[in-house]
Amino acid sequence: MKRRTFLAAATAGLLPAAAKPSPNIVLILADDLGWSDIGCYGNRDIATPNLDRLAAQGARFTQAYAACPVCSPTRGSIMTGRYPVRTGVTDWIPGRQSDPKGPIVTPHTADQLKLEDRTIAECLKPAGYRNASVGKWHLGGDGFLPTDQGFDLNIGGNHRGSPPPSGKLGSSYFGPFDLPNLKAGPGEFITEKLSEAASSFIAQNRANPYFLYLAHYTVHIPLQAHQEDIARHRARANGRYNPIYAAMRESMDQSVGRVMEAVEKSGAADNTLLMFFSDNGGLRYEGKSPSAVTDNAPLRAGKGHLYEGGIREPLIVRYPGVAKPGTVIDAPVCSVDFLPTFAEMAGQQPGDVDGVSLLPLLRGGRLKPRPLFWHYPHYSNQGGAPGSAIREGNWKLIEFHADSRRELFNLADDPGEHRNLIRRQPKIAGQLYAKLDAWRKASGAIMPTRNPNADPAWPGFQLTGEEKPTPPE
């Protein structure tokens, strides 16, 4: 084309625009972080400036849910876009057994995510993405690790759900430890090591689109952090909060800041989606411990429970040019929605999933109304009881399997789930239960069975976090 003709065509806008490269995707997943544990969700005890800045630069979801109140099932739902009932991973791996004297026998969870389940990494690979899993995996051991599930790189992921053993010690955030492609010397902090690995991956992959799954161990127990940070919080906590847990939250926020900096230094911040989420609600009590770890107020209960404190999570998404800075999104969404979102971004088909793309919400639009479902047929280490739940609109119904008890809440009026409206609203309760039961049957949900050797005087597991039934009004 002659120069004069080229200039005329360019002026008229007739030349094809250069194709925009596929967007990078960074998903940072916290472990056991509660809905109200960070500043932009109302916490006033600790500073989380990086997460707050991320929210100011993008969208903050107020009603985002994990697909399960414990870790492995939610992680499986993120990877596949499917509810845990369909992956078979319905409890943390390897799960908690039911008591031989209890009223029901709970099913066993799958010990790994099936290889035939299509993961985010496998969805994105045909679009030229390089995929890295950095940190906690907890979806299977040898033969079922991230590199067996479509990831090009696995740094630190194995079958374990807690930080690795350190020397002769038990689970610890501090080295020495030896994980896949990640070693640490004495005193090195795993949260910082994972942040370093994630930042290095971003810097090394400027020339191609990538998916980075940074799954932290923090703030999972054991509660550990740098001593100087703990001491600083002990000096001002005055019993209002756990100083070690506060220091761990700060280390999480610092990691987010480091990843944000790496993305910005790479020169691709304007073409990178950065998402932050947690795998289940904040831990109130573990086992029979009398000491509370965190408080999810105004939400009820915490990790291991189907009440809001166990499943509602912080979700922050920065996607320049798509999500308007400072956006607050109140629509209920779920971890099964992540794969469809990333698939649409990459121009790929999501396949057989239960979730939907969140891009319409990020663009300022709406989603079609839909119910959200949970099926957790297990006793949790935190005192949670086996049950199933459905949320549709502002209504939420929970059915507890051991005694067939049902509780109905209007979350718009009662986000703390204190008023059981099961008697006042029998029609709504009946409609919700019919949908929940139909979903369980269609999904192949495995239900607990009655225990023929049950002891009528069984006192329960007597865990600190056990919740009393909510009397109907």
N, C-alpha and C positions, 0 to 999 in steps of 0.2 A: 504494500500500500504506500502510495506517495505521501510525503510528509504533509502536503496541503490537504490531501484527502483524509489522512489520519486525524489532523487537527480539527477538520470540519466534523468528522464522525464523533470525535471525543467531545466537542462542544455540544453536539446534539444528543449526547448520552446514548449513542448507538453501539458502543463497544461493550463486550461482556465484562462484567465486574470480576475481579479476582476472587476465586472461591475462598471463603473464610474457613480457616482450619477448624477441624472438629474441636469442640470445647474440652478442656481438661476437667476432670472430676476428682475432688478431694472429699472424702468422707471421714470425719474424725468421730470416733465412737468412744464415749466415756463408759465406765463400768460402775453401775450402782449409783450414779449421780441423780439426785432428786430434782423434781420439777422446780422447786423453789430454792435450789442451792446456789444460784448465781445471781449477780446483781440485777441484770435486766429483767429477771423474773421476780424481783421484789426482795431479794436477800440484802440485808443491811449489815450483816456481821463481818463479811469479808469483801475485799475488792476483787472484781473480775474484769479489769479494764479491757482486756483483749476480746473476751466474749461479748462484752457490752458494745465495743466498737464494731465487732462483726455484725451484731444485730442492727446497729445504727446504719451500717452500710448496706444492709439487705433486708430480709424478712424474718420476723419472729412469729412462730406459731404458738398459740396459747392452748390449743387442744390437740396436741400430737400424742400418739399412743404407741407404745411397744406392743407387739403381738402377744406377749406373754409377760408375766410378772417376774420371771427369772431369765438368766442370760442366754444359754445355748439356744432355746427355741426362738428368741427374738433375733439372734444372730443368723439363724437359719432362714428366718422370714426375710431379713434384709438381703441375704445372698440370693434368694430364689424368687422373691415377690409372692410367696405362698404362705398361707397360715400354717402354724406348726402342725395342725392335725394332718396336713397333706405331706409334710416332710417326714413325719414320724418322730421328730425330735420335739417332745412335748414337755420335757423337764431338763434341768441342768444335767449335763452328762458327768457321771453315770446315773444320777438321780437318787432320791430318797425312797426307801422302801416303806410300805405300810406296816403297821403294827399287827402281829398275828392275833391280837385280841381286839383289834379295832372293828368298827362296824362294816367297813368295806375293804376290799382288796384293790389297790390301785394298779393300773397297768405299768409296764416297764417302758421307759423311753428308749428310742433308738440310740445306739452308741456313737453314731456318726451321721453326717449328712450324706445321703446316697450320691454316688458318682453320677447317676443318671439325672439328678436334679440339676437343671441349668442355672448357673450362677451369673452374677453380674459380669464377672470377668469373661466368662464364656460368651455372654451376650455381646460384649463390647469388642472382643478380639477380632471378629470379621471386619470391623470398621477401622482396624489398624491401631488399636489401643495397646499400650504396654501397661500391664497390670501388676501392682505390687500390694501385698498384704504385709503390713508392718505391725507387729504386736500380737495381742491375744487372738487365738483362733478358736479353740474349744469346740470344734465341730468334728472331731475325729483325730486319730493318731496316724501312724505310718500307713500309707496307702490312701489316706483321706485328708491329707494336708492341703494347704492352699495351692501348691504346685500340682496337685492331683485334680484340682477343681478350676483350672483355667488361668491361674495366676502365673506370671513369669518369674516372680520373685517372692520368696517367703523369708521375712526377717523377724525372728522371735516367736513364731507361731507353732504350737504343738497341741497335744491333747489336754493340757492342763487349763483349769479355769482360774487359778490363782497365780500370783507371781512365783517365779521359780525358786527351788531350794538354793540356799547360798551356803556353800561349804557343808559343815555339819549341822547348820541351822535348818529350820523349817522354811516355809515360804517367806521370802523377803524381797523388798524393793531394792535392796542394796547388794552389790556384788561381794565376792566373786560368783558369777554364774555363767553357764554355757548353754545358750539356746541356738536354734538353727540360724546360722549366719549372724549371730550376735553374741559376742563375749563381753564380759565386764570384769574389771579388776576390783580389788577390795575397795569398798566404799562407793563405787560408782552407782548412780541412781538410775533405775530402769526407765522411769518416765523421761528423763533427759536423754538417755541412750536411744530410745525410740524416736524422740523428736529429732535428734541428730540424723538418724537413718532416714527418716521421712524427708527432711530438708535436703539431704544429699540426693535422694531419688529425684526430687523436683528439679534440682540444679542439673542433673545429668540427663534429663529427658525434655529439654527445651525443643528438640526438633520433631517430636512426635506427640500425638495426643496420649494422655495417660489417665489411668484410674488408680488413685492412691487410697487404700483402705487402711487408715491409721487407727488401730483398735487398742486403746490404752488398757492397762490393768487398773490404774487408779480410777476411782477411789475405793476399790474393793478392799476388804480386809485381807491381811493384817494392816491395821492403821500404822503407817510409818511415813516419816518425812524427815527433811533435814532438821537437825536439832535446833539450829538458830531460828528457823521459822516457827517451830513449835514453841520455843521459849518466848518469842515475840507475841504469840497469841495467848499463851498462858498469862502473860502480864496484863492482858486487857479483857480476857473472856468473861471473868466474874461469874462463871457458871452458866452463861447464856448459850454457849455452844462448845463443841468438842474442839480443843485447840489443835489436835493432831489432824483431825478431819479437815479443819479449815486450812491448814498448811498443805494438805493434799489437794484441795480444791485450787489453791493458788498455783501449785505446780502444774495442774491441768490447764489453767488459764495461761500460764507462761508458755506451755507447749503450743497452744493455739496461736499465741502471738508469734512464736518462732516459725510456725508453718505459714502464717500470713506473710511474714517477712520474706520467707523463701519464695513464695508465689510472686510477690511483688518484685523481688530481685530478678526473677526469671524473665520478666518482661511480658508475661502472659496473664497478668491479673484480670485484664478486661475480658479474657476468654476462658476463665476458670470458674467453675461452680465450686464453692466451698461450703460444705454442710457439716453441722455439729449436732450430735444426738446422744442419747444414753440408752442402754439396753434394757433397763427396767428402773423402777422407782428407787428412791433413796432408802438405804437400809435403816430401819428403826432399831430392831433388836435381832441379834443372831443367836439362835439356840436358846439356852437358858440364861444368857448374860443379862444382868440387871441394868446394864449401862446402855443408854440410847446413843446411837451413832449420829443420826440427824433427825430433823423434824420436817415433815413434808406439808405442814399446815400452810394453808387452810384445807389441804386434801387429807383424806383419811388413810391411816395405816401406811404401808410402805412395801418394800420388796417382798415378793412371795405372796402378795394379796391381790385379789381382783378388785379391791376398792381403788379409787383414783390414785392414791399415793403409791400404789404398786405398779401402775401401768401408764400414767400420764407423764410425759417427758418434755424436757426442753428441746426444741428443734429450731435451729437458726440456719438460714440459707442466704448466702451472698452469691448473686449471679448478675454481674454488671450488665446493664442494657436490657435485662429481663425483669428482675425484682427491683422495684423502686426502693431507694434507701429509706429506712425507717418504717417500712410496711409492717403492720400487725395483722396476722391472719387468724381468724377465730374458727374457721372450718375444721371439723374433726378429720384428722388424717392418721395414717398408720404406717408402721415400718414396712408393710407389704407394698407400699406405694413407691419405694425408692427405686427398685429395678425398673418399673415402667417409666419413671421419670428420666432415668439415665439412658434408657433405650431410646426414648423419643429424642433426647438431646443428640445422640449419636446416629440418628436415622436408622435405627434397628427395630425389629419387631420384638415386643416383650415376650411373646410366647404365651403359654398357658399359666397365667398368673391370677392372683386374687386382688391385686392392687390396681390403682389407676395412676396415670401421670399427674404430678403436681404442677406441671408447667402452667396450666390455665390459672391456677391460684397465684402463682408467682407473677403472672402477667396482669393481674388485677381482675381476673374473671372468677367464675364459680365452677364447682363440680356438681354433677347430678347427685341428688340426695341418695344416700345408700346407708345401710346398716353396717356396723363394725362388730366383729365377733371375737370371742376369746374362749378357749377350752383348755383348762388346766386341771387335769384329773389326778392331781398329786397333792400330798401334804408337803408344805415347804419347810425349809429349815428355819424360817422366820415366823412360823405359827400360822401360815395361811392354810385354808381348808380347800380340799378339792372342789372345783366348781366350773361353771360355764357362765358366760355373760354376753349380752348384746347391748349395743348402744345404737339408737336410731333417733335422730333429732336431739332433743334434750333429755330423752328418756333412757334410762339404763336399768336393765333387769339382770340380777345375779341369781343363779340357781346353785345351791350347795348340794353336792352329791351325797354326802353321808346321811343327811336327814331329809332331803328333797325340799328344804326350806328355800323360799324365794323372797328376794328383797327388791323393791322398786324405788327408784329415785328420780327426781327431776333435777338434773344437774344445773340448769339455769338458776333455779331458786335455792338449790341445796348442793353446792359443789363438794361440801364436806361429807355428804351422804349420811346425815343424821336422822332424816325423816323417811321411814319406810312406808310408802304409800300403797302397799300391795292390797290393802282392804279398801282404800278410798278410790282406787282406779283399777277395778278388776277387768274392765274391758281392755284397757291399754296393756295391762299385765298379760292377759290372755293372748293378745295379738303378738306381743313381743316373744312370748314363750313359744308360740307356734312357729315363728320365723327361726328362733334359735334351734328348736328341735329339728326342723326341716334342714337347716344348714348342717347340723351335726350328722344327720343321716346321709345327706348328699356328699359330705366331705369324708365319710368313713371314720368319724371320730370314735375312738375306743373309749368306752365308758368303764368306770369301776364296777365291780361286781359285789354282791352281798357276801359277807364273810360268814360261812356256816359255823365257824368256831368263835364268833364274836362273844365278848364278855359284856353283859349289860352294864356292868359297873366300871367299864374301861374309863379311866380318868382323862384320856387324851395324852398327847405327848408332853403336856405341861411346859410348853415353851413360853418364854416371856411375851412374845408378840401375838399370842392368840387373841383374836377379837371375839367379843361376845355378840350373839345374834342381835340384830336391830329389831326391837319390838314393832309390830305394825301399828299404825295409828288408826 
